Amino acid sequence: MSAHRENEQLVKEKFKSVGVGFLDSKKRITLKNKVMKESPLNHMKIDALEILLGNEGDILLRPMTNIPSKELWIYQNPRVLKRIQKGLQDAREGKIKEVKNLKKFLKNL
């Protein structure tokens, strides 16, 4: 997945004000701790921010997490991703059972 998207996208989200940040002498801005502690950001592992620029100069920072290349195939295969998400949901709901013979179980998948 690329950190840069070629196509323009329409953003349809609601926003709330969480404070004001000021540019330093090098035109940088820091995200206040308050911003990173707000939900849903406080539950995310963020290691990059995608920058989107609106027609009127609005700037949107979209949180991103890098995915190791060896795991990327999961996200590129909707069927696999859906099955993993279903398995995680089942586990959260306690719909699990112990596998006695893992080798046999994996062979039968």
A tleap script that builds the chain and sets N, CA, C and O, in Angstrom:
source leaprc.protein.ff14SB
mol = sequence {
  NMET SER ALA HIE ARG GLU ASN GLU GLN LEU
  VAL LYS GLU LYS PHE LYS SER VAL GLY VAL
  GLY PHE LEU ASP SER LYS LYS ARG ILE THR
  LEU LYS ASN LYS VAL MET LYS GLU SER PRO
  LEU ASN HIE MET LYS ILE ASP ALA LEU GLU
  ILE LEU LEU GLY ASN GLU GLY ASP ILE LEU
  LEU ARG PRO MET THR ASN ILE PRO SER LYS
  GLU LEU TRP ILE TYR GLN ASN PRO ARG VAL
  LEU LYS ARG ILE GLN LYS GLY LEU GLN ASP
  ALA ARG GLU GLY LYS ILE LYS GLU VAL LYS
  ASN LEU LYS LYS PHE LEU LYS ASN CLEU
}
set mol.1.N position { 0.838 -1.169 0.000 }
set mol.1.CA position { 0.000 0.000 0.000 }
set mol.1.C position { 0.885 1.235 0.000 }
set mol.1.O position { 1.826 1.333 0.787 }
set mol.2.N position { 0.592 2.139 -0.850 }
set mol.2.CA position { 1.424 3.313 -1.032 }
set mol.2.C position { 1.034 4.424 -0.067 }
set mol.2.O position { -0.147 4.624 0.219 }
set mol.3.N position { 2.029 5.141 0.431 }
set mol.3.CA position { 1.758 6.272 1.310 }
set mol.3.C position { 1.225 7.452 0.502 }
set mol.3.O position { 0.669 8.393 1.069 }
set mol.4.N position { 1.392 7.406 -0.814 }
set mol.4.CA position { 0.915 8.477 -1.687 }
set mol.4.C position { -0.156 7.924 -2.612 }
set mol.4.O position { 0.047 6.906 -3.273 }
set mol.5.N position { -1.275 8.587 -2.653 }
set mol.5.CA position { -2.365 8.130 -3.518 }
set mol.5.C position { -2.475 9.069 -4.704 }
set mol.5.O position { -2.480 10.291 -4.553 }
set mol.6.N position { -2.561 8.485 -5.868 }
set mol.6.CA position { -2.610 9.270 -7.093 }
set mol.6.C position { -3.977 9.909 -7.326 }
set mol.6.O position { -4.061 11.020 -7.850 }
set mol.7.N position { -5.035 9.223 -6.945 }
set mol.7.CA position { -6.387 9.711 -7.222 }
set mol.7.C position { -6.875 10.639 -6.125 }
set mol.7.O position { -6.598 10.434 -4.944 }
set mol.8.N position { -7.609 11.666 -6.539 }
set mol.8.CA position { -8.239 12.533 -5.552 }
set mol.8.C position { -9.329 11.753 -4.855 }
set mol.8.O position { -9.951 10.870 -5.446 }
set mol.9.N position { -9.557 12.078 -3.606 }
set mol.9.CA position { -10.602 11.397 -2.866 }
set mol.9.C position { -11.467 12.408 -2.135 }
set mol.9.O position { -10.994 13.453 -1.690 }
set mol.10.N position { -12.734 12.076 -2.023 }
set mol.10.CA position { -13.684 12.915 -1.320 }
set mol.10.C position { -13.755 12.439 0.114 }
set mol.10.O position { -14.000 11.258 0.362 }
set mol.11.N position { -13.546 13.336 1.063 }
set mol.11.CA position { -13.564 12.981 2.470 }
set mol.11.C position { -14.930 13.329 3.034 }
set mol.11.O position { -15.358 14.482 2.983 }
set mol.12.N position { -15.610 12.330 3.568 }
set mol.12.CA position { -16.930 12.538 4.166 }
set mol.12.C position { -16.866 12.096 5.617 }
set mol.12.O position { -17.319 11.005 5.964 }
set mol.13.N position { -16.306 12.939 6.456 }
set mol.13.CA position { -16.187 12.647 7.870 }
set mol.13.C position { -16.542 13.894 8.655 }
set mol.13.O position { -16.460 15.009 8.139 }
set mol.14.N position { -16.941 13.701 9.911 }
set mol.14.CA position { -17.185 14.832 10.800 }
set mol.14.C position { -15.904 15.099 11.575 }
set mol.14.O position { -15.193 14.166 11.947 }
set mol.15.N position { -15.616 16.350 11.815 }
set mol.15.CA position { -14.418 16.738 12.536 }
set mol.15.C position { -14.794 17.535 13.767 }
set mol.15.O position { -15.842 18.181 13.801 }
set mol.16.N position { -13.933 17.490 14.785 }
set mol.16.CA position { -14.109 18.320 15.971 }
set mol.16.C position { -12.801 19.038 16.239 }
set mol.16.O position { -11.729 18.525 15.918 }
set mol.17.N position { -12.883 20.207 16.816 }
set mol.17.CA position { -11.683 20.965 17.153 }
set mol.17.C position { -11.085 20.389 18.430 }
set mol.17.O position { -11.795 20.166 19.410 }
set mol.18.N position { -9.772 20.149 18.415 }
set mol.18.CA position { -9.093 19.623 19.595 }
set mol.18.C position { -7.952 20.539 20.030 }
set mol.18.O position { -7.129 20.153 20.860 }
set mol.19.N position { -7.898 21.716 19.489 }
set mol.19.CA position { -6.872 22.667 19.890 }
set mol.19.C position { -6.252 23.363 18.696 }
set mol.19.O position { -6.628 23.124 17.548 }
set mol.20.N position { -5.290 24.233 18.991 }
set mol.20.CA position { -4.587 24.994 17.960 }
set mol.20.C position { -3.101 24.724 18.110 }
set mol.20.O position { -2.569 24.733 19.221 }
set mol.21.N position { -2.430 24.484 16.984 }
set mol.21.CA position { -0.982 24.325 16.984 }
set mol.21.C position { -0.381 25.446 16.156 }
set mol.21.O position { -0.971 25.882 15.168 }
set mol.22.N position { 0.768 25.901 16.552 }
set mol.22.CA position { 1.403 27.013 15.849 }
set mol.22.C position { 2.632 26.541 15.090 }
set mol.22.O position { 3.350 25.653 15.550 }
set mol.23.N position { 2.874 27.134 13.934 }
set mol.23.CA position { 4.041 26.808 13.118 }
set mol.23.C position { 5.295 27.369 13.767 }
set mol.23.O position { 5.285 28.489 14.280 }
set mol.24.N position { 6.377 26.593 13.747 }
set mol.24.CA position { 7.641 27.113 14.241 }
set mol.24.C position { 8.371 27.830 13.101 }
set mol.24.O position { 7.799 28.001 12.025 }
set mol.25.N position { 9.610 28.249 13.312 }
set mol.25.CA position { 10.342 29.016 12.311 }
set mol.25.C position { 10.618 28.231 11.030 }
set mol.25.O position { 10.901 28.826 9.989 }
set mol.26.N position { 10.538 26.911 11.096 }
set mol.26.CA position { 10.763 26.068 9.919 }
set mol.26.C position { 9.450 25.568 9.328 }
set mol.26.O position { 9.439 24.611 8.553 }
set mol.27.N position { 8.349 26.210 9.691 }
set mol.27.CA position { 7.003 25.871 9.181 }
set mol.27.C position { 6.548 24.480 9.622 }
set mol.27.O position { 5.787 23.827 8.909 }
set mol.28.N position { 7.008 24.016 10.798 }
set mol.28.CA position { 6.600 22.722 11.334 }
set mol.28.C position { 5.549 22.943 12.412 }
set mol.28.O position { 5.466 24.003 13.032 }
set mol.29.N position { 4.759 21.913 12.606 }
set mol.29.CA position { 3.766 21.939 13.670 }
set mol.29.C position { 3.860 20.616 14.411 }
set mol.29.O position { 4.042 19.567 13.793 }
set mol.30.N position { 3.738 20.660 15.724 }
set mol.30.CA position { 3.744 19.423 16.486 }
set mol.30.C position { 2.304 19.094 16.871 }
set mol.30.O position { 1.485 19.980 17.117 }
set mol.31.N position { 2.027 17.810 16.913 }
set mol.31.CA position { 0.713 17.372 17.366 }
set mol.31.C position { 0.770 17.304 18.888 }
set mol.31.O position { 1.553 16.547 19.461 }
set mol.32.N position { -0.044 18.079 19.508 }
set mol.32.CA position { -0.061 18.118 20.966 }
set mol.32.C position { -0.417 16.744 21.513 }
set mol.32.O position { -1.127 15.979 20.860 }
set mol.33.N position { 0.070 16.428 22.698 }
set mol.33.CA position { -0.276 15.167 23.339 }
set mol.33.C position { -1.779 14.998 23.445 }
set mol.33.O position { -2.288 13.880 23.367 }
set mol.34.N position { -2.496 16.106 23.623 }
set mol.34.CA position { -3.947 16.043 23.728 }
set mol.34.C position { -4.552 15.417 22.468 }
set mol.34.O position { -5.494 14.630 22.561 }
set mol.35.N position { -4.023 15.758 21.305 }
set mol.35.CA position { -4.539 15.212 20.046 }
set mol.35.C position { -4.346 13.705 20.008 }
set mol.35.O position { -5.273 12.972 19.664 }
set mol.36.N position { -3.166 13.238 20.353 }
set mol.36.CA position { -2.857 11.810 20.272 }
set mol.36.C position { -3.570 11.004 21.360 }
set mol.36.O position { -3.669 9.782 21.254 }
set mol.37.N position { -4.066 11.672 22.401 }
set mol.37.CA position { -4.791 10.982 23.469 }
set mol.37.C position { -6.287 10.905 23.192 }
set mol.37.O position { -7.020 10.227 23.911 }
set mol.38.N position { -6.739 11.598 22.151 }
set mol.38.CA position { -8.162 11.595 21.800 }
set mol.38.C position { -8.539 10.277 21.137 }
set mol.38.O position { -7.729 9.665 20.441 }
set mol.39.N position { -9.763 9.853 21.358 }
set mol.39.CA position { -10.299 8.669 20.684 }
set mol.39.C position { -10.649 9.067 19.252 }
set mol.39.O position { -11.191 10.157 19.069 }
set mol.40.N position { -10.385 8.284 18.255 }
set mol.40.CA position { -9.872 6.919 18.268 }
set mol.40.C position { -8.345 6.821 18.184 }
set mol.40.O position { -7.806 5.714 18.187 }
set mol.41.N position { -7.637 7.956 18.110 }
set mol.41.CA position { -6.178 7.902 17.948 }
set mol.41.C position { -5.491 7.192 19.100 }
set mol.41.O position { -4.457 6.553 18.903 }
set mol.42.N position { -6.049 7.294 20.305 }
set mol.42.CA position { -5.400 6.697 21.463 }
set mol.42.C position { -5.372 5.170 21.399 }
set mol.42.O position { -4.662 4.538 22.181 }
set mol.43.N position { -6.129 4.570 20.486 }
set mol.43.CA position { -6.149 3.117 20.337 }
set mol.43.C position { -5.374 2.645 19.104 }
set mol.43.O position { -5.353 1.451 18.805 }
set mol.44.N position { -4.743 3.569 18.394 }
set mol.44.CA position { -4.070 3.218 17.148 }
set mol.44.C position { -2.553 3.205 17.322 }
set mol.44.O position { -1.989 3.967 18.107 }
set mol.45.N position { -1.912 2.314 16.564 }
set mol.45.CA position { -0.451 2.332 16.480 }
set mol.45.C position { -0.130 3.110 15.203 }
set mol.45.O position { -0.204 2.566 14.101 }
set mol.46.N position { 0.220 4.363 15.357 }
set mol.46.CA position { 0.432 5.250 14.216 }
set mol.46.C position { 1.928 5.455 14.007 }
set mol.46.O position { 2.652 5.810 14.938 }
set mol.47.N position { 2.388 5.225 12.759 }
set mol.47.CA position { 3.793 5.510 12.475 }
set mol.47.C position { 3.960 6.407 11.253 }
set mol.47.O position { 5.079 6.662 10.808 }
set mol.48.N position { 2.842 6.883 10.715 }
set mol.48.CA position { 2.902 7.816 9.589 }
set mol.48.C position { 1.574 8.570 9.511 }
set mol.48.O position { 0.567 8.135 10.069 }
set mol.49.N position { 1.590 9.682 8.826 }
set mol.49.CA position { 0.373 10.454 8.584 }
set mol.49.C position { 0.291 10.773 7.101 }
set mol.49.O position { 1.209 11.364 6.532 }
set mol.50.N position { -0.810 10.380 6.482 }
set mol.50.CA position { -1.063 10.761 5.096 }
set mol.50.C position { -1.574 12.197 5.119 }
set mol.50.O position { -2.388 12.549 5.973 }
set mol.51.N position { -1.108 13.027 4.194 }
set mol.51.CA position { -1.493 14.435 4.154 }
set mol.51.C position { -2.423 14.654 2.978 }
set mol.51.O position { -2.057 14.391 1.833 }
set mol.52.N position { -3.644 15.143 3.260 }
set mol.52.CA position { -4.610 15.444 2.208 }
set mol.52.C position { -4.869 16.944 2.234 }
set mol.52.O position { -4.989 17.542 3.303 }
set mol.53.N position { -4.954 17.541 1.064 }
set mol.53.CA position { -5.154 18.975 0.942 }
set mol.53.C position { -6.471 19.251 0.240 }
set mol.53.O position { -6.700 18.771 -0.870 }
set mol.54.N position { -7.335 20.022 0.883 }
set mol.54.CA position { -8.630 20.365 0.315 }
set mol.54.C position { -8.540 21.543 -0.637 }
set mol.54.O position { -7.546 22.269 -0.655 }
set mol.55.N position { -9.596 21.725 -1.431 }
set mol.55.CA position { -9.634 22.814 -2.419 }
set mol.55.C position { -9.514 24.195 -1.790 }
set mol.55.O position { -9.035 25.132 -2.429 }
set mol.56.N position { -9.948 24.324 -0.537 }
set mol.56.CA position { -9.903 25.631 0.132 }
set mol.56.C position { -8.718 25.746 1.084 }
set mol.56.O position { -8.672 26.664 1.903 }
set mol.57.N position { -7.757 24.823 0.986 }
set mol.57.CA position { -6.552 24.892 1.804 }
set mol.57.C position { -6.620 24.107 3.110 }
set mol.57.O position { -5.661 24.110 3.882 }
set mol.58.N position { -7.746 23.434 3.365 }
set mol.58.CA position { -7.821 22.614 4.574 }
set mol.58.C position { -6.831 21.455 4.458 }
set mol.58.O position { -6.646 20.887 3.382 }
set mol.59.N position { -6.209 21.121 5.563 }
set mol.59.CA position { -5.247 20.027 5.598 }
set mol.59.C position { -5.800 18.939 6.508 }
set mol.59.O position { -6.179 19.200 7.650 }
set mol.60.N position { -5.840 17.729 5.994 }
set mol.60.CA position { -6.305 16.572 6.760 }
set mol.60.C position { -5.134 15.619 6.921 }
set mol.60.O position { -4.489 15.246 5.941 }
set mol.61.N position { -4.864 15.229 8.147 }
set mol.61.CA position { -3.824 14.251 8.428 }
set mol.61.C position { -4.515 12.936 8.750 }
set mol.61.O position { -5.244 12.844 9.737 }
set mol.62.N position { -4.295 11.928 7.934 }
set mol.62.CA position { -4.929 10.624 8.130 }
set mol.62.C position { -3.900 9.662 8.719 }
set mol.62.O position { -2.868 9.403 8.099 }
set mol.63.N position { -4.177 9.124 9.928 }
set mol.63.CA position { -3.236 8.198 10.565 }
set mol.63.C position { -3.022 6.951 9.715 }
set mol.63.O position { -3.951 6.439 9.091 }
set mol.64.N position { -1.777 6.472 9.704 }
set mol.64.CA position { -1.431 5.277 8.943 }
set mol.64.C position { -0.504 4.402 9.770 }
set mol.64.O position { 0.222 4.881 10.641 }
set mol.65.N position { -0.545 3.128 9.483 }
set mol.65.CA position { 0.358 2.170 10.088 }
set mol.65.C position { 0.999 1.367 8.966 }
set mol.65.O position { 0.306 0.859 8.084 }
set mol.66.N position { 2.298 1.256 8.999 }
set mol.66.CA position { 2.981 0.461 7.986 }
set mol.66.C position { 2.731 -1.021 8.230 }
set mol.66.O position { 2.654 -1.470 9.373 }
set mol.67.N position { 2.607 -1.763 7.156 }
set mol.67.CA position { 2.380 -3.197 7.207 }
set mol.67.C position { 3.634 -3.885 6.686 }
set mol.67.O position { 4.118 -3.555 5.603 }
set mol.68.N position { 4.166 -4.839 7.448 }
set mol.68.CA position { 5.343 -5.557 6.942 }
set mol.68.C position { 5.034 -6.198 5.588 }
set mol.68.O position { 3.939 -6.724 5.389 }
set mol.69.N position { 5.984 -6.157 4.666 }
set mol.69.CA position { 5.753 -6.652 3.309 }
set mol.69.C position { 5.339 -8.116 3.288 }
set mol.69.O position { 4.577 -8.528 2.413 }
set mol.70.N position { 5.826 -8.906 4.232 }
set mol.70.CA position { 5.451 -10.325 4.238 }
set mol.70.C position { 3.994 -10.533 4.661 }
set mol.70.O position { 3.458 -11.627 4.485 }
set mol.71.N position { 3.341 -9.496 5.220 }
set mol.71.CA position { 1.937 -9.593 5.618 }
set mol.71.C position { 1.004 -8.863 4.651 }
set mol.71.O position { -0.215 -8.948 4.793 }
set mol.72.N position { 1.549 -8.161 3.692 }
set mol.72.CA position { 0.747 -7.360 2.775 }
set mol.72.C position { -0.247 -8.197 1.976 }
set mol.72.O position { -1.347 -7.731 1.677 }
set mol.73.N position { 0.128 -9.427 1.629 }
set mol.73.CA position { -0.745 -10.294 0.824 }
set mol.73.C position { -2.100 -10.483 1.493 }
set mol.73.O position { -3.104 -10.655 0.802 }
set mol.74.N position { -2.152 -10.455 2.817 }
set mol.74.CA position { -3.425 -10.614 3.529 }
set mol.74.C position { -4.379 -9.483 3.163 }
set mol.74.O position { -5.563 -9.717 2.923 }
set mol.75.N position { -3.865 -8.263 3.121 }
set mol.75.CA position { -4.696 -7.091 2.836 }
set mol.75.C position { -5.021 -6.969 1.348 }
set mol.75.O position { -5.960 -6.268 0.972 }
set mol.76.N position { -4.252 -7.643 0.512 }
set mol.76.CA position { -4.511 -7.616 -0.922 }
set mol.76.C position { -5.482 -8.717 -1.342 }
set mol.76.O position { -5.899 -8.761 -2.499 }
set mol.77.N position { -5.843 -9.595 -0.427 }
set mol.77.CA position { -6.747 -10.690 -0.723 }
set mol.77.C position { -7.988 -10.555 0.167 }
set mol.77.O position { -7.976 -10.998 1.315 }
set mol.78.N position { -9.062 -9.944 -0.361 }
set mol.78.CA position { -10.260 -9.681 0.464 }
set mol.78.C position { -10.837 -10.933 1.118 }
set mol.78.O position { -11.359 -10.859 2.231 }
set mol.79.N position { -10.752 -12.073 0.450 }
set mol.79.CA position { -11.296 -13.317 1.009 }
set mol.79.C position { -10.532 -13.728 2.272 }
set mol.79.O position { -11.135 -14.088 3.282 }
set mol.80.N position { -9.213 -13.670 2.202 }
set mol.80.CA position { -8.380 -14.025 3.349 }
set mol.80.C position { -8.604 -13.038 4.490 }
set mol.80.O position { -8.769 -13.440 5.641 }
set mol.81.N position { -8.609 -11.752 4.169 }
set mol.81.CA position { -8.804 -10.732 5.196 }
set mol.81.C position { -10.141 -10.918 5.899 }
set mol.81.O position { -10.221 -10.801 7.122 }
set mol.82.N position { -11.193 -11.207 5.133 }
set mol.82.CA position { -12.523 -11.410 5.713 }
set mol.82.C position { -12.524 -12.616 6.659 }
set mol.82.O position { -13.136 -12.572 7.727 }
set mol.83.N position { -11.838 -13.691 6.261 }
set mol.83.CA position { -11.786 -14.892 7.107 }
set mol.83.C position { -11.015 -14.626 8.401 }
set mol.83.O position { -11.392 -15.116 9.465 }
set mol.84.N position { -9.955 -13.864 8.305 }
set mol.84.CA position { -9.185 -13.515 9.505 }
set mol.84.C position { -10.024 -12.647 10.430 }
set mol.84.O position { -10.063 -12.877 11.639 }
set mol.85.N position { -10.697 -11.644 9.862 }
set mol.85.CA position { -11.550 -10.772 10.679 }
set mol.85.C position { -12.670 -11.568 11.353 }
set mol.85.O position { -13.004 -11.315 12.511 }
set mol.86.N position { -13.247 -12.529 10.628 }
set mol.86.CA position { -14.297 -13.378 11.194 }
set mol.86.C position { -13.736 -14.212 12.341 }
set mol.86.O position { -14.375 -14.346 13.385 }
set mol.87.N position { -12.551 -14.768 12.149 }
set mol.87.CA position { -11.919 -15.560 13.204 }
set mol.87.C position { -11.642 -14.738 14.451 }
set mol.87.O position { -11.846 -15.210 15.570 }
set mol.88.N position { -11.178 -13.516 14.262 }
set mol.88.CA position { -10.921 -12.636 15.407 }
set mol.88.C position { -12.218 -12.285 16.133 }
set mol.88.O position { -12.255 -12.243 17.363 }
set mol.89.N position { -13.285 -12.031 15.367 }
set mol.89.CA position { -14.586 -11.735 15.965 }
set mol.89.C position { -15.095 -12.948 16.744 }
set mol.89.O position { -15.583 -12.803 17.865 }
set mol.90.N position { -14.986 -14.129 16.163 }
set mol.90.CA position { -15.401 -15.357 16.856 }
set mol.90.C position { -14.625 -15.523 18.167 }
set mol.90.O position { -15.204 -15.892 19.189 }
set mol.91.N position { -13.318 -15.253 18.136 }
set mol.91.CA position { -12.497 -15.379 19.342 }
set mol.91.C position { -12.953 -14.394 20.412 }
set mol.91.O position { -13.023 -14.746 21.589 }
set mol.92.N position { -13.269 -13.144 20.005 }
set mol.92.CA position { -13.760 -12.149 20.964 }
set mol.92.C position { -15.060 -12.601 21.611 }
set mol.92.O position { -15.321 -12.310 22.778 }
set mol.93.N position { -15.874 -13.322 20.834 }
set mol.93.CA position { -17.172 -13.785 21.337 }
set mol.93.C position { -17.066 -15.135 22.044 }
set mol.93.O position { -18.081 -15.700 22.452 }
set mol.94.N position { -15.862 -15.651 22.190 }
set mol.94.CA position { -15.670 -16.912 22.887 }
set mol.94.C position { -16.009 -18.137 22.065 }
set mol.94.O position { -16.112 -19.234 22.615 }
set mol.95.N position { -16.185 -17.983 20.764 }
set mol.95.CA position { -16.516 -19.106 19.874 }
set mol.95.C position { -15.216 -19.781 19.419 }
set mol.95.O position { -14.846 -19.730 18.246 }
set mol.96.N position { -14.551 -20.402 20.363 }
set mol.96.CA position { -13.277 -21.052 20.054 }
set mol.96.C position { -13.281 -22.483 20.601 }
set mol.96.O position { -14.054 -22.811 21.500 }
set mol.97.N position { -12.419 -23.313 20.054 }
set mol.97.CA position { -12.233 -24.654 20.590 }
set mol.97.C position { -10.772 -25.027 20.441 }
set mol.97.O position { -10.089 -24.567 19.526 }
set mol.98.N position { -10.307 -25.855 21.338 }
set mol.98.CA position { -8.911 -26.271 21.334 }
set mol.98.C position { -8.669 -27.304 20.238 }
set mol.98.O position { -9.463 -28.224 20.046 }
set mol.99.N position { -7.568 -27.137 19.532 }
set mol.99.CA position { -7.181 -28.072 18.483 }
set mol.99.C position { -6.171 -29.036 19.084 }
set mol.99.O position { -5.123 -28.628 19.584 }
set mol.100.N position { -6.499 -30.316 19.028 }
set mol.100.CA position { -5.617 -31.344 19.611 }
set mol.100.C position { -4.425 -31.647 18.696 }
set mol.100.O position { -3.299 -31.807 19.169 }
set mol.101.N position { -4.678 -31.724 17.385 }
set mol.101.CA position { -3.627 -32.063 16.433 }
set mol.101.C position { -3.514 -30.930 15.415 }
set mol.101.O position { -4.237 -30.906 14.419 }
set mol.102.N position { -2.603 -29.994 15.673 }
set mol.102.CA position { -2.472 -28.799 14.827 }
set mol.102.C position { -2.091 -29.161 13.390 }
set mol.102.O position { -2.613 -28.563 12.449 }
set mol.103.N position { -1.202 -30.115 13.208 }
set mol.103.CA position { -0.766 -30.509 11.867 }
set mol.103.C position { -1.959 -31.007 11.042 }
set mol.103.O position { -2.114 -30.629 9.881 }
set mol.104.N position { -2.791 -31.846 11.637 }
set mol.104.CA position { -3.971 -32.376 10.960 }
set mol.104.C position { -4.986 -31.268 10.685 }
set mol.104.O position { -5.606 -31.226 9.622 }
set mol.105.N position { -5.144 -30.377 11.653 }
set mol.105.CA position { -6.079 -29.256 11.494 }
set mol.105.C position { -5.674 -28.381 10.314 }
set mol.105.O position { -6.505 -28.039 9.472 }
set mol.106.N position { -4.401 -28.022 10.257 }
set mol.106.CA position { -3.922 -27.153 9.171 }
set mol.106.C position { -4.013 -27.846 7.820 }
set mol.106.O position { -4.270 -27.194 6.808 }
set mol.107.N position { -3.808 -29.144 7.790 }
set mol.107.CA position { -3.903 -29.895 6.538 }
set mol.107.C position { -5.340 -29.880 5.989 }
set mol.107.O position { -5.550 -29.869 4.776 }
set mol.108.N position { -6.314 -29.881 6.895 }
set mol.108.CA position { -7.716 -29.917 6.505 }
set mol.108.C position { -8.315 -28.547 6.200 }
set mol.108.O position { -9.489 -28.460 5.840 }
set mol.109.N position { -7.550 -27.498 6.333 }
set mol.109.CA position { -8.082 -26.147 6.064 }
set mol.109.C position { -8.445 -25.946 4.630 }
set mol.109.O position { -8.903 -24.866 4.254 }
savepdb mol mol.pdb
quit
